[in-house]
Amino acid sequence: MKSMLKSGLRKDQGACPLAAKGQAAVEALLVLMILVLVIFGGIELSRGVAIKQALDSSTGAAVRALSLDPAQWRYSRDLVWDGTNQNVMGESVTTTLQVFDAAGTLRSSAWLSGSPFGTTFILEASAPFQADIPFLSEPIMTIRVQHWGIVERYP
């Protein structure tokens, strides 16, 4: 009687029979699929963080510009657009800006430009983001940042 190995194979069947080769190929494919998901997920997470950071820093600069001169809405809007479109990952992002009063009521840019000294406002910038990960369909989410400002222009 031939001696058996722990794996249930006989010693004379060789080091790697055909069934074991097939099993190794299936295992490698499963590991490879998971590895691809992890790698692409990490890349997409980095892209989302880069967009959020660019949106946050450019919105902060826009709030400061609006604090000094609330009539510079167009300049502030362009500042946020340029800041997010020049992010590290290099992707063009569509951003929207909204201004709120201290109570959280949506206001217009005309309200802000006519606001007196000491008026508190909130500038909210948002950008859509969709992670492109193979084998997964992710919904589009919106990245939002808010910055507070006080009108510092003295009449």
SERO-4910 file (N, C-alpha, C, O; in steps of 0.05 Angstrom, whole numbers):
BEGIN
 pado doro    nc1    nc2    nc3   cac1   cac2   cac3    cc1    cc2    cc3    oc1    oc2    oc3
  Met    A     17    -24      0      0      0      0     18     25      0     37     27     15
  Lys    A     10     43    -16     26     68    -19     20     86      5     -2     86     16
  Ser    A     41    101     13     37    119     37     23    144     28     26    154      5
  Met    A      6    155     45    -10    179     39      2    203     54     13    201     76
  Leu    A      1    227     41      9    252     54    -14    263     70    -37    253     68
  Lys    A    -10    284     86    -31    296    101    -53    307     83    -76    308     91
  Ser    A    -46    316     60    -66    328     42    -84    307     29   -103    314     16
  Gly    A    -78    282     33    -94    260     22    -84    251     -5    -95    233    -17
  Leu    A    -62    262    -14    -50    253    -39    -29    232    -34    -16    232    -12
  Arg    A    -25    214    -53     -4    194    -50     23    207    -59     23    225    -74
  Lys    A     44    196    -48     70    207    -54     77    204    -83     92    220    -94
  Asp    A     67    185    -97     74    180   -125     58    197   -144     62    195   -168
  Gln    A     40    214   -134     24    231   -152     39    256   -161     29    271   -178
  Gly    A     61    261   -151     77    285   -159     73    308   -140     55    308   -123
  Ala    A     89    328   -143     88    351   -125     63    368   -130     53    380   -111
  Cys    A     54    370   -154     32    388   -160     14    375   -181     17    380   -205
  Pro    A     -5    358   -172    -23    346   -192    -41    366   -205    -43    389   -196
  Leu    A    -55    359   -226    -71    376   -242    -93    389   -225    -99    413   -229
  Ala    A   -106    375   -207   -127    386   -190   -116    408   -172   -129    428   -167
  Ala    A    -92    404   -161    -80    424   -144    -73    449   -160    -75    471   -149
  Lys    A    -64    446   -185    -58    469   -202    -83    486   -206    -82    510   -206
  Gly    A   -105    472   -211   -131    486   -216   -140    501   -190   -150    523   -192
  Gln    A   -136    488   -168   -144    500   -142   -127    525   -137   -137    545   -128
  Ala    A   -101    524   -143    -84    546   -139    -92    570   -158    -90    593   -150
  Ala    A   -100    563   -182   -108    584   -201   -134    598   -191   -136    622   -192
  Val    A   -153    583   -181   -177    594   -170   -172    611   -146   -183    633   -143
  Glu    A   -155    602   -128   -147    617   -104   -133    643   -112   -139    664   -100
  Ala    A   -115    642   -131   -101    666   -140   -120    686   -152   -117    710   -148
  Leu    A   -140    676   -167   -160    694   -180   -176    708   -158   -182    732   -161
  Leu    A   -185    693   -138   -201    705   -117   -184    727   -101   -195    748    -95
  Val    A   -160    720    -95   -142    739    -81   -137    764    -99   -137    786    -89
  Leu    A   -133    759   -125   -128    781   -143   -152    800   -145   -149    824   -146
  Met    A   -176    789   -146   -200    806   -147   -203    823   -122   -209    847   -124
  Ile    A   -198    812    -99   -199    827    -74   -177    848    -73   -182    870    -64
  Leu    A   -154    841    -82   -132    860    -83   -138    884   -102   -131    906    -95
  Val    A   -150    878   -124   -157    900   -143   -177    918   -130   -175    943   -133
  Leu    A   -197    907   -116   -217    924   -102   -203    942    -81   -210    965    -79
  Val    A   -185    931    -66   -171    946    -45   -154    968    -57   -154    991    -47
  Ile    A   -140    962    -78   -122    982    -91   -139   1004   -103   -133   1028    -98
  Phe    A   -159    998   -119   -175   1018   -132   -192   1034   -111   -196   1058   -114
  Gly    A   -200   1020    -90   -215   1034    -68   -197   1054    -55   -206   1076    -48
  Gly    A   -172   1048    -50   -153   1066    -39   -148   1090    -56   -146   1113    -47
  Ile    A   -145   1086    -82   -141   1108   -101   -165   1126   -101   -162   1150   -101
  Glu    A   -189   1115   -102   -214   1131   -102   -218   1146    -76   -227   1169    -76
  Leu    A   -211   1133    -54   -212   1147    -28   -193   1171    -28   -200   1192    -18
  Ser    A   -169   1168    -39   -150   1190    -40   -161   1212    -58   -157   1236    -52
  Arg    A   -174   1205    -79   -186   1225    -97   -208   1241    -83   -209   1265    -85
  Gly    A   -224   1227    -67   -245   1241    -52   -234   1259    -31   -244   1282    -27
  Val    A   -213   1251    -17   -200   1267      3   -187   1292    -10   -188   1314      1
  Ala    A   -175   1288    -33   -162   1311    -47   -183   1331    -55   -178   1355    -53
  Ile    A   -206   1322    -65   -227   1341    -73   -238   1355    -48   -242   1380    -49
  Lys    A   -242   1341    -26   -252   1354     -2   -232   1374      9   -240   1396     17
  Gln    A   -207   1368      9   -187   1387     19   -185   1411      1   -183   1434     11
  Ala    A   -186   1408    -26   -185   1430    -44   -210   1448    -41   -209   1472    -42
  Leu    A   -233   1435    -37   -258   1450    -33   -257   1465     -7   -266   1488     -6
  Asp    A   -247   1453     14   -246   1465     40   -227   1490     40   -234   1511     50
  Ser    A   -203   1487     29   -184   1509     30   -193   1532     12   -190   1555     19
  Ser    A   -204   1526    -12   -213   1547    -30   -238   1561    -19   -241   1585    -23
  Thr    A   -255   1547     -5   -279   1559      7   -270   1578     30   -282   1599     34
  Gly    A   -250   1569     46   -240   1587     67   -229   1613     56   -233   1634     67
  Ala    A   -214   1611     33   -204   1635     21   -226   1653      9   -225   1677     11
  Ala    A   -247   1640     -1   -270   1655    -12   -285   1669     10   -294   1692      7
  Val    A   -288   1657     33   -301   1669     56   -286   1694     65   -297   1715     72
  Arg    A   -259   1691     66   -243   1714     74   -246   1737     54   -248   1760     62
  Ala    A   -247   1731     28   -250   1752      8   -278   1765     11   -280   1789      8
  Leu    A   -298   1749     16   -325   1760     20   -328   1776     46   -344   1795     47
  Ser    A   -312   1769     66   -313   1784     91   -302   1812     86   -312   1831     98
  Leu    A   -281   1814     70   -269   1840     65   -286   1857     46   -287   1882     49
  Asp    A   -297   1844     26   -314   1858      6   -337   1840     -3   -333   1823    -21
  Pro    A   -360   1842     10   -382   1823      3   -393   1825    -26   -408   1808    -35
  Ala    A   -385   1846    -40   -394   1849    -68   -377   1832    -87   -383   1831   -111
  Gln    A   -356   1819    -77   -338   1804    -95   -348   1775    -98   -332   1756    -95
  Trp    A   -373   1771   -103   -384   1744   -106   -372   1729   -129   -365   1705   -127
  Arg    A   -370   1742   -152   -358   1729   -176   -329   1720   -171   -322   1698   -179
  Tyr    A   -314   1738   -158   -286   1731   -152   -285   1707   -134   -268   1689   -138
  Ser    A   -302   1706   -113   -302   1684    -94   -310   1658   -108   -299   1637   -102
  Arg    A   -330   1660   -125   -339   1636   -140   -317   1625   -157   -312   1601   -158
  Asp    A   -303   1643   -171   -281   1634   -188   -258   1623   -172   -244   1604   -181
  Leu    A   -254   1634   -148   -233   1624   -130   -238   1595   -122   -220   1579   -122
  Val    A   -263   1589   -115   -270   1561   -108   -269   1543   -132   -258   1521   -130
  Trp    A   -278   1552   -155   -277   1535   -179   -248   1529   -186   -241   1506   -192
  Asp    A   -231   1549   -186   -203   1545   -193   -189   1527   -173   -173   1510   -180
  Gly    A   -195   1531   -147   -183   1515   -126   -190   1486   -128   -173   1469   -123
  Thr    A   -214   1480   -134   -222   1452   -136   -214   1439   -163   -208   1415   -164
  Asn    A   -212   1455   -184   -204   1443   -209   -174   1440   -211   -164   1426   -229
  Gln    A   -159   1451   -192   -130   1447   -192   -121   1430   -169    -99   1433   -158
  Asn    A   -139   1411   -160   -132   1394   -138   -111   1374   -146   -104   1372   -170
  Val    A   -101   1359   -127    -78   1341   -131    -84   1320   -152    -67   1313   -168
  Met    A   -109   1310   -152   -116   1288   -171   -122   1298   -199   -126   1282   -217
  Gly    A   -123   1324   -203   -125   1336   -229   -151   1333   -244   -152   1335   -268
  Glu    A   -173   1327   -230   -198   1323   -243   -215   1348   -241   -215   1362   -220
  Ser    A   -229   1355   -262   -246   1379   -262   -272   1372   -246   -285   1352   -251
  Val    A   -279   1390   -228   -301   1386   -210   -321   1409   -212   -313   1432   -213
  Thr    A   -346   1402   -214   -367   1422   -216   -375   1430   -187   -384   1413   -172
  Thr    A   -371   1455   -180   -377   1463   -152   -401   1483   -152   -405   1498   -172
  Thr    A   -415   1484   -130   -436   1503   -127   -432   1518   -100   -422   1506    -81
  Leu    A   -439   1543   -100   -436   1560    -76   -464   1570    -67   -480   1577    -84
  Gln    A   -468   1570    -41   -492   1581    -29   -485   1597     -5   -466   1590      9
  Val    A   -499   1619      0   -494   1635     24   -519   1633     42   -542   1635     32
  Phe    A   -514   1631     68   -535   1629     88   -530   1651    108   -507   1660    112
  Asp    A   -552   1660    122   -548   1678    144   -541   1662    169   -539   1637    168
  Ala    A   -538   1675    192   -530   1661    217   -551   1642    226   -544   1622    240
  Ala    A   -576   1646    219   -598   1627    226   -600   1603    208   -615   1585    213
  Gly    A   -584   1603    186   -584   1580    168   -604   1584    145   -609   1564    131
  Thr    A   -614   1608    141   -633   1613    119   -617   1619     94   -598   1635     94
  Leu    A   -625   1606     72   -612   1611     47   -616   1640     38   -639   1650     38
  Arg    A   -595   1653     30   -595   1680     21   -582   1683     -6   -570   1663    -16
  Ser    A   -585   1706    -18   -573   1710    -45   -547   1726    -42   -540   1736    -21
  Ser    A   -532   1727    -64   -508   1742    -63   -513   1772    -61   -497   1787    -50
  Ala    A   -537   1781    -70   -544   1809    -67   -549   1816    -38   -542   1838    -29
  Trp    A   -560   1797    -22   -564   1801      7   -537   1805     20   -533   1823     37
  Leu    A   -517   1789     12   -491   1791     24   -477   1817     17   -465   1829     34
  Ser    A   -480   1825     -8   -466   1850    -17   -478   1875     -4   -465   1895     -1
  Gly    A   -504   1873      5   -517   1896     18   -516   1894     49   -528   1910     62
  Ser    A   -502   1874     59   -501   1870     88   -483   1890    102   -462   1897     91
  Pro    A   -491   1900    125   -475   1919    139   -452   1906    154   -450   1881    155
  Phe    A   -434   1922    165   -411   1913    181   -421   1895    204   -440   1902    218
  Gly    A   -407   1873    208   -413   1855    230   -434   1833    224   -440   1817    242
  Thr    A   -444   1832    200   -464   1812    193   -450   1785    190   -429   1782    177
  Thr    A   -461   1765    204   -450   1738    202   -462   1723    179   -487   1724    175
  Phe    A   -446   1709    164   -457   1693    142   -442   1666    141   -420   1663    153
  Ile    A   -454   1647    127   -442   1621    123   -440   1616     93   -460   1620     78
  Leu    A   -417   1608     84   -414   1601     55   -411   1571     54   -394   1559     66
  Glu    A   -429   1559     38   -428   1529     34   -420   1523      5   -432   1534    -13
  Ala    A   -400   1507      2   -392   1498    -24   -396   1468    -26   -391   1453     -6
  Ser    A   -405   1459    -49   -410   1430    -52   -400   1421    -79   -400   1437    -99
  Ala    A   -393   1396    -81   -384   1384   -106   -392   1355   -107   -390   1341    -86
  Pro    A   -402   1345   -129   -409   1317   -132   -384   1299   -133   -364   1307   -144
  Phe    A   -387   1275   -123   -364   1256   -123   -375   1228   -127   -394   1220   -113
  Gln    A   -363   1213   -145   -370   1185   -149   -345   1169   -151   -327   1174   -168
  Ala    A   -343   1149   -134   -319   1132   -134   -322   1111   -157   -343   1098   -159
  Asp    A   -301   1109   -172   -301   1090   -194   -284   1065   -186   -260   1064   -190
  Ile    A   -298   1046   -174   -284   1022   -165   -295    998   -182   -319    995   -184
  Pro    A   -277    982   -193   -286    959   -209   -303    940   -193   -298    936   -169
  Phe    A   -323    928   -205   -341    909   -194   -361    921   -175   -378    906   -165
  Leu    A   -360    947   -169   -378    960   -151   -391    984   -165   -378    999   -179
  Ser    A   -417    987   -160   -430   1011   -170   -437   1029   -146   -454   1023   -130
  Glu    A   -423   1051   -145   -426   1070   -122   -444   1092   -131   -442   1102   -154
  Pro    A   -462   1101   -114   -479   1124   -121   -463   1150   -119   -442   1151   -106
  Ile    A   -473   1170   -133   -460   1196   -131   -466   1209   -104   -489   1211    -96
  Met    A   -445   1217    -90   -449   1231    -65   -440   1260    -68   -425   1266    -87
  Thr    A   -448   1277    -50   -440   1305    -51   -422   1311    -27   -429   1306     -4
  Ile    A   -400   1323    -34   -381   1332    -13   -388   1361     -7   -389   1378    -25
  Arg    A   -393   1367     18   -401   1395     26   -382   1405     48   -373   1390     66
  Val    A   -375   1431     46   -360   1444     67   -374   1471     73   -385   1483     55
  Gln    A   -372   1480     98   -384   1505    106   -362   1521    121   -347   1510    137
  His    A   -362   1547    115   -344   1565    130   -360   1590    138   -376   1600    123
  Trp    A   -356   1598    163   -369   1622    173   -352   1646    167   -327   1645    165
  Gly    A   -365   1669    163   -351   1694    159   -367   1717    171   -391   1715    176
  Ile    A   -353   1739    176   -366   1763    186   -358   1786    167   -335   1789    161
  Val    A   -378   1802    159   -372   1824    141   -355   1844    156   -363   1855    177
  Glu    A   -331   1850    145   -313   1868    158   -310   1894    143   -294   1911    151
  Arg    A   -326   1897    123   -325   1922    108   -340   1944    124   -363   1940    132
  Tyr    A   -327   1966    128   -339   1988    143   -348   2009    123   -332   2017    106
  Pro    A   -373   2017    125   -383   2036    104   -370   2062    104   -377   2079     87
***
